[in-house]
Amino acid sequence: MSKLILTHEVTGLGAPGDVVDVKNGYARNYLVPSGFAVPWTRGGEKQIASIKAARAARELATHEEAEQLKQKLEQSPVTLTVKAGTGGRLFGSVKTSDVADAVAAAGLGTIDKRKIELSSTIRATGSHEATVRLREDVAATIALNVVAGR
């Protein structure tokens, strides 16, 4: 077992700043090379404190604010205008940063792109959904309308 400090949120494992024990192969082949974690050391306690401070700064202050933002996000669909070819096939795909920019442009608030989860890769125009984890206990589902343009 390897002891690691998570630097990014890993679904099913933990949040940034958490110290986790994982199997050696998972750590060596996936978490560390992908930049999701760093090896745990005694001096890493300072690093854990800075990661948790940054996470707290990005997190919404209260549960009520998160619930209000969730209601705003779920009530109005967000439109993304992307380059597309014939048949509605996109040139590339929609990224989480594109969703975050579209939410901000729609005037619904600012969302950290690392909190957005796409259920599948969006490579065509049409209606899609994205999940935003506003807090550990609050998640919002955004309706996305991907249209051709630009």
N, CA, C and O atoms as a DFTB+ gen file, in Angstrom:
600 C
 N C O
     1  1       0.837      -1.182       0.000
     2  2       0.000       0.000       0.000
     3  2       0.880       1.243       0.000
     4  3       1.898       1.299       0.689
     5  1       0.472       2.239      -0.783
     6  2       1.188       3.510      -0.857
     7  2       0.352       4.595      -0.193
     8  3      -0.870       4.636      -0.334
     9  1       1.029       5.461       0.525
    10  2       0.359       6.577       1.166
    11  2       0.579       7.804       0.285
    12  3       1.719       8.163      -0.011
    13  1      -0.526       8.457      -0.140
    14  2      -0.454       9.590      -1.057
    15  2      -1.228      10.778      -0.516
    16  3      -2.118      10.632       0.322
    17  1      -0.872      11.963      -1.013
    18  2      -1.620      13.189      -0.754
    19  2      -2.314      13.552      -2.055
    20  3      -1.647      13.760      -3.068
    21  1      -3.633      13.631      -2.049
    22  2      -4.372      13.978      -3.260
    23  2      -4.230      15.469      -3.555
    24  3      -4.352      16.301      -2.655
    25  1      -3.971      15.801      -4.819
    26  2      -3.877      17.201      -5.230
    27  2      -5.113      17.632      -6.012
    28  3      -5.355      18.827      -6.178
    29  1      -5.896      16.667      -6.492
    30  2      -7.141      16.920      -7.206
    31  2      -8.204      15.991      -6.643
    32  3      -7.891      14.998      -5.986
    33  1      -9.465      16.324      -6.906
    34  2     -10.546      15.438      -6.470
    35  2     -10.559      14.198      -7.340
    36  3     -10.526      14.294      -8.566
    37  1     -10.605      13.032      -6.711
    38  2     -10.698      11.761      -7.415
    39  2     -11.992      11.104      -6.949
    40  3     -12.145      10.789      -5.769
    41  1     -12.919      10.898      -7.876
    42  2     -14.228      10.346      -7.544
    43  2     -14.065       8.978      -6.891
    44  3     -13.384       8.101      -7.423
    45  1     -14.690       8.808      -5.746
    46  2     -14.633       7.544      -5.040
    47  2     -13.424       7.381      -4.143
    48  3     -13.319       6.386      -3.426
    49  1     -12.503       8.344      -4.168
    50  2     -11.294       8.223      -3.363
    51  2     -11.159       9.345      -2.345
    52  3     -10.916       9.088      -1.166
    53  1     -11.315      10.596      -2.796
    54  2     -11.203      11.698      -1.848
    55  2     -11.069      13.037      -2.529
    56  3     -11.118      13.148      -3.754
    57  1     -10.895      14.063      -1.696
    58  2     -10.803      15.442      -2.159
    59  2      -9.362      15.927      -2.034
    60  3      -8.548      15.267      -1.388
    61  1      -9.034      17.066      -2.637
    62  2      -7.677      17.596      -2.528
    63  2      -7.272      17.808      -1.070
    64  3      -8.037      18.343      -0.268
    65  1      -6.059      17.380      -0.747
    66  2      -5.549      17.534       0.603
    67  2      -5.743      16.303       1.467
    68  3      -5.179      16.225       2.559
    69  1      -6.525      15.342       1.008
    70  2      -6.734      14.125       1.782
    71  2      -5.521      13.205       1.651
    72  3      -4.900      13.127       0.591
    73  1      -5.194      12.514       2.731
    74  2      -4.143      11.500       2.720
    75  2      -4.831      10.150       2.588
    76  3      -5.678       9.799       3.410
    77  1      -4.470       9.387       1.554
    78  2      -5.140       8.118       1.280
    79  2      -4.120       6.998       1.127
    80  3      -2.971       7.234       0.755
    81  1      -4.555       5.783       1.417
    82  2      -3.759       4.581       1.170
    83  2      -4.357       3.875      -0.029
    84  3      -5.536       3.520      -0.027
    85  1      -3.540       3.671      -1.055
    86  2      -3.996       2.972      -2.258
    87  2      -2.978       1.900      -2.606
    88  3      -1.860       1.901      -2.091
    89  1      -3.364       0.999      -3.469
    90  2      -2.441      -0.045      -3.901
    91  2      -1.310       0.573      -4.709
    92  3      -1.486       1.593      -5.375
    93  1      -0.150      -0.062      -4.638
    94  2       1.048       0.487      -5.277
    95  2       0.875       0.728      -6.774
    96  3       1.306       1.760      -7.288
    97  1       0.248      -0.212      -7.476
    98  2       0.082      -0.078      -8.921
    99  2      -0.816       1.091      -9.289
   100  3      -0.540       1.807     -10.251
   101  1      -1.892       1.292      -8.528
   102  2      -2.812       2.407      -8.779
   103  2      -2.083       3.732      -8.591
   104  3      -2.277       4.673      -9.361
   105  1      -1.247       3.797      -7.563
   106  2      -0.482       5.018      -7.312
   107  2       0.567       5.230      -8.398
   108  3       0.663       6.313      -8.975
   109  1       1.342       4.205      -8.670
   110  2       2.467       4.309      -9.599
   111  2       2.018       4.504     -11.050
   112  3       2.654       5.245     -11.800
   113  1       0.931       3.847     -11.448
   114  2       0.533       3.864     -12.856
   115  2      -0.511       4.908     -13.208
   116  3      -0.626       5.283     -14.375
   117  1      -1.285       5.393     -12.224
   118  2      -2.360       6.311     -12.564
   119  2      -2.316       7.621     -11.785
   120  3      -2.207       8.688     -12.388
   121  1      -2.398       7.561     -10.470
   122  2      -2.566       8.780      -9.676
   123  2      -1.376       9.733      -9.772
   124  3      -1.563      10.922     -10.028
   125  1      -0.172       9.236      -9.573
   126  2       1.005      10.113      -9.588
   127  2       1.317      10.607     -11.001
   128  3       1.521      11.809     -11.171
   129  1       1.367       9.734     -12.044
   130  2       1.659      10.259     -13.391
   131  2       0.608      11.231     -13.919
   132  3       0.935      12.137     -14.686
   133  1      -0.651      11.054     -13.518
   134  2      -1.718      11.951     -13.977
   135  2      -1.724      13.268     -13.222
   136  3      -2.422      14.201     -13.619
   137  1      -0.958      13.362     -12.139
   138  2      -0.902      14.598     -11.367
   139  2      -2.025      14.726     -10.356
   140  3      -2.253      15.810      -9.818
   141  1      -2.739      13.624     -10.087
   142  2      -3.831      13.654      -9.121
   143  2      -3.328      13.533      -7.687
   144  3      -4.054      13.861      -6.749
   145  1      -2.085      13.061      -7.506
   146  2      -1.561      12.847      -6.163
   147  2      -0.043      12.960      -6.163
   148  3       0.610      12.854      -7.201
   149  1       0.498      13.179      -4.971
   150  2       1.951      13.176      -4.766
   151  2       2.241      12.231      -3.607
   152  3       1.385      12.021      -2.748
   153  1       3.444      11.658      -3.579
   154  2       3.775      10.757      -2.472
   155  2       3.746      11.488      -1.138
   156  3       4.124      12.656      -1.051
   157  1       3.293      10.791      -0.097
   158  2       3.218      11.373       1.234
   159  2       4.599      11.363       1.867
   160  3       5.325      10.373       1.780
   161  1       4.960      12.481       2.510
   162  2       6.204      12.576       3.272
   163  2       5.897      13.290       4.583
   164  3       4.830      13.883       4.741
   165  1       6.831      13.231       5.514
   166  2       6.609      13.930       6.781
   167  2       6.533      15.435       6.565
   168  3       5.782      16.122       7.257
   169  1       7.294      15.948       5.622
   170  2       7.265      17.382       5.318
   171  2       6.035      17.783       4.518
   172  3       5.805      18.969       4.280
   173  1       5.253      16.813       4.107
   174  2       4.079      17.095       3.297
   175  2       2.926      17.716       4.063
   176  3       1.938      18.128       3.455
   177  1       3.026      17.792       5.376
   178  2       1.952      18.378       6.180
   179  2       1.708      19.840       5.794
   180  3       0.564      20.295       5.785
   181  1       2.776      20.576       5.475
   182  2       2.634      21.974       5.038
   183  2       1.881      22.024       3.711
   184  3       1.034      22.891       3.495
   185  1       2.199      21.087       2.837
   186  2       1.538      21.019       1.538
   187  2       0.052      20.716       1.710
   188  3      -0.784      21.281       1.006
   189  1      -0.275      19.828       2.644
   190  2      -1.676      19.495       2.910
   191  2      -2.428      20.729       3.378
   192  3      -3.555      20.974       2.946
   193  1      -1.816      21.503       4.254
   194  2      -2.461      22.721       4.767
   195  2      -2.726      23.715       3.643
   196  3      -3.793      24.327       3.612
   197  1      -1.778      23.894       2.716
   198  2      -1.986      24.852       1.621
   199  2      -3.040      24.352       0.638
   200  3      -3.814      25.150       0.108
   201  1      -3.080      23.046       0.386
   202  2      -4.092      22.484      -0.516
   203  2      -5.477      22.660       0.087
   204  3      -6.412      23.042      -0.617
   205  1      -5.622      22.386       1.388
   206  2      -6.925      22.534       2.038
   207  2      -7.356      23.993       2.108
   208  3      -8.547      24.290       2.006
   209  1      -6.396      24.915       2.281
   210  2      -6.725      26.345       2.307
   211  2      -7.224      26.797       0.937
   212  3      -8.185      27.561       0.848
   213  1      -6.582      26.333      -0.124
   214  2      -7.019      26.685      -1.479
   215  2      -8.392      26.093      -1.765
   216  3      -9.218      26.737      -2.412
   217  1      -8.647      24.872      -1.293
   218  2      -9.948      24.233      -1.500
   219  2     -11.042      25.000      -0.774
   220  3     -12.136      25.185      -1.308
   221  1     -10.751      25.445       0.438
   222  2     -11.732      26.209       1.213
   223  2     -12.027      27.547       0.555
   224  3     -13.164      28.016       0.598
   225  1     -11.028      28.166      -0.050
   226  2     -11.232      29.450      -0.720
   227  2     -12.119      29.284      -1.958
   228  3     -12.920      30.164      -2.272
   229  1     -11.974      28.153      -2.659
   230  2     -12.778      27.914      -3.865
   231  2     -14.189      27.469      -3.533
   232  3     -15.108      27.681      -4.324
   233  1     -14.373      26.857      -2.379
   234  2     -15.674      26.315      -2.007
   235  2     -16.642      27.432      -1.629
   236  3     -16.237      28.449      -1.066
   237  1     -17.876      27.245      -1.930
   238  2     -18.886      28.224      -1.555
   239  2     -18.965      28.311      -0.035
   240  3     -18.823      27.307       0.662
   241  1     -19.191      29.508       0.465
   242  2     -19.108      29.758       1.903
   243  2     -20.120      28.951       2.710
   244  3     -19.749      28.331       3.706
   245  1     -21.367      28.946       2.311
   246  2     -22.374      28.276       3.131
   247  2     -23.208      27.312       2.303
   248  3     -23.223      27.354       1.072
   249  1     -23.892      26.450       3.020
   250  2     -24.776      25.478       2.379
   251  2     -25.932      26.190       1.673
   252  3     -26.370      25.754       0.608
   253  1     -26.428      27.288       2.264
   254  2     -27.542      28.031       1.671
   255  2     -27.145      28.645       0.327
   256  3     -27.921      28.615      -0.628
   257  1     -25.927      29.206       0.259
   258  2     -25.458      29.778      -1.013
   259  2     -25.374      28.695      -2.075
   260  3     -25.742      28.922      -3.227
   261  1     -24.897      27.531      -1.699
   262  2     -24.791      26.425      -2.646
   263  2     -26.171      26.002      -3.140
   264  3     -26.342      25.726      -4.327
   265  1     -27.147      25.948      -2.253
   266  2     -28.504      25.571      -2.645
   267  2     -29.118      26.609      -3.589
   268  3     -29.808      26.246      -4.542
   269  1     -28.868      27.909      -3.328
   270  2     -29.382      28.966      -4.204
   271  2     -28.768      28.860      -5.591
   272  3     -29.469      28.974      -6.596
   273  1     -27.450      28.641      -5.646
   274  2     -26.779      28.503      -6.934
   275  2     -27.276      27.260      -7.664
   276  3     -27.434      27.281      -8.884
   277  1     -27.521      26.187      -6.933
   278  2     -28.045      24.963      -7.532
   279  2     -29.393      25.228      -8.195
   280  3     -29.631      24.787      -9.320
   281  1     -30.282      25.951      -7.497
   282  2     -31.598      26.255      -8.072
   283  2     -31.460      27.100      -9.333
   284  3     -32.156      26.850     -10.317
   285  1     -30.569      28.103      -9.323
   286  2     -30.369      28.945     -10.505
   287  2     -29.867      28.118     -11.680
   288  3     -30.334      28.282     -12.807
   289  1     -28.916      27.231     -11.413
   290  2     -28.319      26.432     -12.478
   291  2     -29.314      25.437     -13.067
   292  3     -29.318      25.204     -14.276
   293  1     -30.156      24.848     -12.217
   294  2     -31.090      23.832     -12.700
   295  2     -32.313      24.420     -13.388
   296  3     -32.970      23.729     -14.167
   297  1     -32.636      25.697     -13.113
   298  2     -33.826      26.310     -13.703
   299  2     -33.619      26.734     -15.149
   300  3     -34.538      26.621     -15.960
   301  1     -32.439      27.217     -15.482
   302  2     -32.245      27.736     -16.829
   303  2     -31.175      26.952     -17.572
   304  3     -30.076      26.754     -17.053
   305  1     -31.490      26.503     -18.789
   306  2     -30.486      25.780     -19.579
   307  2     -29.384      26.729     -20.046
   308  3     -29.617      27.925     -20.224
   309  1     -28.206      26.193     -20.239
   310  2     -27.044      26.964     -20.675
   311  2     -26.772      26.616     -22.130
   312  3     -26.740      25.441     -22.497
   313  1     -26.575      27.641     -22.960
   314  2     -26.310      27.426     -24.379
   315  2     -24.827      27.592     -24.659
   316  3     -24.217      28.590     -24.275
   317  1     -24.255      26.604     -25.330
   318  2     -22.863      26.656     -25.763
   319  2     -22.839      26.742     -27.280
   320  3     -23.450      25.915     -27.957
   321  1     -22.149      27.720     -27.814
   322  2     -22.000      27.847     -29.258
   323  2     -20.603      27.360     -29.632
   324  3     -19.602      27.903     -29.163
   325  1     -20.542      26.336     -30.476
   326  2     -19.268      25.716     -30.835
   327  2     -19.162      25.532     -32.339
   328  3     -20.165      25.576     -33.052
   329  1     -17.942      25.327     -32.815
   330  2     -17.727      25.038     -34.233
   331  2     -18.199      23.624     -34.521
   332  3     -17.854      22.683     -33.805
   333  1     -18.986      23.485     -35.571
   334  2     -19.494      22.164     -35.930
   335  2     -19.548      22.025     -37.444
   336  3     -19.700      23.004     -38.175
   337  1     -19.421      20.801     -37.885
   338  2     -19.499      20.510     -39.308
   339  2     -20.901      20.072     -39.684
   340  3     -21.856      20.282     -38.937
   341  1     -21.008      19.463     -40.846
   342  2     -22.315      19.000     -41.298
   343  2     -22.790      17.858     -40.407
   344  3     -21.989      17.050     -39.936
   345  1     -24.072      17.801     -40.185
   346  2     -24.647      16.757     -39.354
   347  2     -24.523      17.027     -37.867
   348  3     -24.858      16.161     -37.059
   349  1     -24.048      18.216     -37.483
   350  2     -23.953      18.563     -36.074
   351  2     -22.759      17.977     -35.352
   352  3     -22.699      18.025     -34.123
   353  1     -21.810      17.427     -36.085
   354  2     -20.610      16.852     -35.463
   355  2     -19.623      17.976     -35.155
   356  3     -19.314      18.796     -36.021
   357  1     -19.130      18.008     -33.914
   358  2     -18.244      19.078     -33.477
   359  2     -16.820      18.879     -33.978
   360  3     -16.377      17.759     -34.229
   361  1     -16.115      20.000     -34.115
   362  2     -14.685      19.962     -34.355
   363  2     -14.040      19.916     -32.974
   364  3     -13.846      20.956     -32.345
   365  1     -13.708      18.726     -32.501
   366  2     -13.199      18.572     -31.142
   367  2     -14.328      18.140     -30.232
   368  3     -15.228      17.413     -30.651
   369  1     -14.282      18.589     -28.976
   370  2     -15.335      18.242     -28.031
   371  2     -15.517      19.383     -27.040
   372  3     -14.688      20.290     -26.967
   373  1     -16.600      19.333     -26.284
   374  2     -16.878      20.348     -25.275
   375  2     -16.118      19.966     -24.002
   376  3     -16.218      18.834     -23.528
   377  1     -15.369      20.903     -23.462
   378  2     -14.587      20.666     -22.254
   379  2     -15.290      21.302     -21.054
   380  3     -16.214      22.100     -21.214
   381  1     -14.843      20.940     -19.859
   382  2     -15.431      21.502     -18.646
   383  2     -15.185      23.003     -18.567
   384  3     -16.010      23.735     -18.020
   385  1     -14.062      23.471     -19.106
   386  2     -13.796      24.917     -19.096
   387  2     -14.786      25.649     -20.005
   388  3     -15.174      26.779     -19.709
   389  1     -15.197      25.017     -21.105
   390  2     -16.205      25.621     -21.989
   391  2     -17.538      25.761     -21.258
   392  3     -18.230      26.768     -21.405
   393  1     -17.894      24.743     -20.469
   394  2     -19.144      24.789     -19.705
   395  2     -19.074      25.900     -18.661
   396  3     -20.031      26.656     -18.494
   397  1     -17.944      26.002     -17.958
   398  2     -17.780      27.038     -16.935
   399  2     -17.877      28.436     -17.559
   400  3     -18.501      29.329     -16.985
   401  1     -17.262      28.626     -18.731
   402  2     -17.335      29.920     -19.419
   403  2     -18.764      30.238     -19.853
   404  3     -19.198      31.386     -19.755
   405  1     -19.504      29.227     -20.334
   406  2     -20.883      29.441     -20.779
   407  2     -21.789      29.795     -19.608
   408  3     -22.687      30.625     -19.751
   409  1     -21.565      29.179     -18.454
   410  2     -22.360      29.490     -17.257
   411  2     -22.097      30.935     -16.832
   412  3     -23.030      31.660     -16.488
   413  1     -20.835      31.354     -16.856
   414  2     -20.493      32.731     -16.496
   415  2     -21.091      33.714     -17.500
   416  3     -21.590      34.767     -17.105
   417  1     -21.047      33.385     -18.796
   418  2     -21.601      34.257     -19.829
   419  2     -23.114      34.377     -19.713
   420  3     -23.686      35.406     -20.074
   421  1     -23.767      33.328     -19.211
   422  2     -25.215      33.361     -19.048
   423  2     -25.620      34.155     -17.811
   424  3     -26.808      34.384     -17.585
   425  1     -24.646      34.577     -17.011
   426  2     -24.944      35.378     -15.823
   427  2     -25.436      34.558     -14.643
   428  3     -26.116      35.086     -13.763
   429  1     -25.099      33.269     -14.614
   430  2     -25.564      32.396     -13.537
   431  2     -24.551      32.274     -12.400
   432  3     -24.835      31.626     -11.393
   433  1     -23.392      32.877     -12.542
   434  2     -22.369      32.795     -11.501
   435  2     -21.105      32.158     -12.037
   436  3     -21.054      31.715     -13.184
   437  1     -20.093      32.117     -11.200
   438  2     -18.831      31.499     -11.608
   439  2     -18.700      30.139     -10.950
   440  3     -19.015      29.958      -9.773
   441  1     -18.222      29.183     -11.748
   442  2     -18.056      27.809     -11.285
   443  2     -16.634      27.384     -11.617
   444  3     -16.126      27.685     -12.697
   445  1     -16.000      26.694     -10.699
   446  2     -14.673      26.150     -10.927
   447  2     -14.793      24.978     -11.904
   448  3     -15.599      24.073     -11.688
   449  1     -13.998      24.990     -12.976
   450  2     -14.106      23.938     -13.987
   451  2     -13.775      22.557     -13.429
   452  3     -14.203      21.547     -13.988
   453  1     -13.020      22.502     -12.339
   454  2     -12.675      21.214     -11.733
   455  2     -13.851      20.586     -11.011
   456  3     -13.798      19.404     -10.671
   457  1     -14.916      21.345     -10.766
   458  2     -16.100      20.828     -10.075
   459  2     -17.145      20.294     -11.054
   460  3     -18.163      19.742     -10.635
   461  1     -16.897      20.457     -12.358
   462  2     -17.862      20.037     -13.375
   463  2     -17.521      18.632     -13.859
   464  3     -16.365      18.326     -14.150
   465  1     -18.538      17.785     -13.940
   466  2     -18.370      16.429     -14.440
   467  2     -19.305      16.228     -15.629
   468  3     -20.514      16.427     -15.513
   469  1     -18.748      15.836     -16.763
   470  2     -19.555      15.519     -17.942
   471  2     -19.795      14.013     -17.935
   472  3     -18.857      13.234     -17.769
   473  1     -21.048      13.602     -18.114
   474  2     -21.369      12.173     -18.057
   475  2     -20.714      11.412     -19.204
   476  3     -20.323      10.256     -19.043
   477  1     -20.594      12.052     -20.349
   478  2     -19.908      11.454     -21.488
   479  2     -19.310      12.582     -22.326
   480  3     -19.679      13.746     -22.170
   481  1     -18.406      12.233     -23.195
   482  2     -17.778      13.232     -24.046
   483  2     -18.819      13.814     -24.997
   484  3     -19.558      13.078     -25.651
   485  1     -18.867      15.150     -25.064
   486  2     -19.849      15.817     -25.929
   487  2     -19.171      16.127     -27.255
   488  3     -18.293      16.987     -27.324
   489  1     -19.584      15.418     -28.318
   490  2     -18.985      15.585     -29.637
   491  2     -20.011      15.941     -30.712
   492  3     -19.688      15.950     -31.900
   493  1     -21.258      16.237     -30.295
   494  2     -22.302      16.568     -31.265
   495  2     -23.201      17.650     -30.686
   496  3     -23.286      17.824     -29.470
   497  1     -23.871      18.375     -31.583
   498  2     -24.825      19.384     -31.127
   499  2     -26.046      18.685     -30.544
   500  3     -26.275      17.500     -30.787
   501  1     -26.825      19.436     -29.771
   502  2     -28.027      18.873     -29.174
   503  2     -28.093      19.152     -27.693
   504  3     -27.390      20.024     -27.184
   505  1     -28.940      18.410     -26.999
   506  2     -29.125      18.583     -25.557
   507  2     -28.259      17.588     -24.794
   508  3     -28.235      16.397     -25.107
   509  1     -27.555      18.090     -23.797
   510  2     -26.680      17.261     -22.967
   511  2     -26.827      17.713     -21.522
   512  3     -27.470      18.724     -21.242
   513  1     -26.224      16.956     -20.601
   514  2     -26.249      17.314     -19.180
   515  2     -24.848      17.289     -18.609
   516  3     -23.981      16.537     -19.054
   517  1     -24.652      18.134     -17.609
   518  2     -23.402      18.157     -16.856
   519  2     -23.757      18.257     -15.376
   520  3     -24.771      18.854     -15.015
   521  1     -22.927      17.675     -14.529
   522  2     -23.133      17.738     -13.091
   523  2     -22.073      18.634     -12.481
   524  3     -20.894      18.533     -12.818
   525  1     -22.498      19.518     -11.575
   526  2     -21.574      20.412     -10.886
   527  2     -21.629      20.077      -9.406
   528  3     -22.694      20.130      -8.792
   529  1     -20.490      19.735      -8.838
   530  2     -20.411      19.439      -7.407
   531  2     -20.064      20.740      -6.697
   532  3     -18.894      21.113      -6.607
   533  1     -21.096      21.437      -6.189
   534  2     -20.925      22.745      -5.564
   535  2     -20.277      22.623      -4.183
   536  3     -19.408      23.418      -3.825
   537  1     -20.697      21.646      -3.431
   538  2     -20.107      21.304      -2.138
   539  2     -20.117      19.785      -2.053
   540  3     -20.630      19.115      -2.949
   541  1     -19.559      19.245      -0.990
   542  2     -19.537      17.785      -0.866
   543  2     -20.938      17.189      -0.853
   544  3     -21.138      16.070      -1.324
   545  1     -21.918      17.932      -0.314
   546  2     -23.267      17.403      -0.182
   547  2     -24.276      18.050      -1.132
   548  3     -25.467      17.752      -1.050
   549  1     -23.823      18.930      -2.035
   550  2     -24.729      19.615      -2.962
   551  2     -24.192      19.478      -4.392
   552  3     -23.077      19.898      -4.702
   553  1     -25.022      18.877      -5.250
   554  2     -24.664      18.744      -6.662
   555  2     -25.820      19.254      -7.512
   556  3     -26.986      19.006      -7.204
   557  1     -25.491      19.963      -8.577
   558  2     -26.515      20.498      -9.478
   559  2     -26.339      19.872     -10.861
   560  3     -25.220      19.591     -11.290
   561  1     -27.450      19.662     -11.543
   562  2     -27.418      19.142     -12.905
   563  2     -27.783      20.279     -13.848
   564  3     -28.847      20.886     -13.726
   565  1     -26.887      20.560     -14.789
   566  2     -27.093      21.652     -15.741
   567  2     -27.545      21.066     -17.072
   568  3     -26.969      20.094     -17.562
   569  1     -28.583      21.667     -17.652
   570  2     -29.017      21.295     -18.999
   571  2     -28.206      22.128     -19.988
   572  3     -28.217      23.357     -19.927
   573  1     -27.506      21.459     -20.894
   574  2     -26.669      22.136     -21.888
   575  2     -27.297      22.017     -23.260
   576  3     -27.682      20.926     -23.682
   577  1     -27.401      23.135     -23.956
   578  2     -27.836      23.130     -25.355
   579  2     -26.617      23.492     -26.188
   580  3     -26.163      24.636     -26.172
   581  1     -26.091      22.519     -26.913
   582  2     -24.924      22.736     -27.748
   583  2     -25.412      23.048     -29.160
   584  3     -26.091      22.239     -29.793
   585  1     -25.044      24.256     -29.646
   586  2     -25.481      24.678     -30.966
   587  2     -24.269      25.022     -31.833
   588  3     -23.215      25.406     -31.328
   589  1     -24.443      24.875     -33.146
   590  2     -23.374      25.193     -34.077
   591  2     -23.306      26.714     -34.287
   592  3     -24.328      27.399     -34.277
   593  1     -22.127      27.209     -34.470
   594  2     -21.951      28.641     -34.681
   595  2     -20.497      29.002     -34.852
   596  3     -19.674      28.196     -35.286
   597  1     -20.203      30.244     -34.495
   598  2     -18.867      30.830     -34.592
   599  2     -18.458      30.961     -35.994
   600  3     -17.358      31.436     -36.275
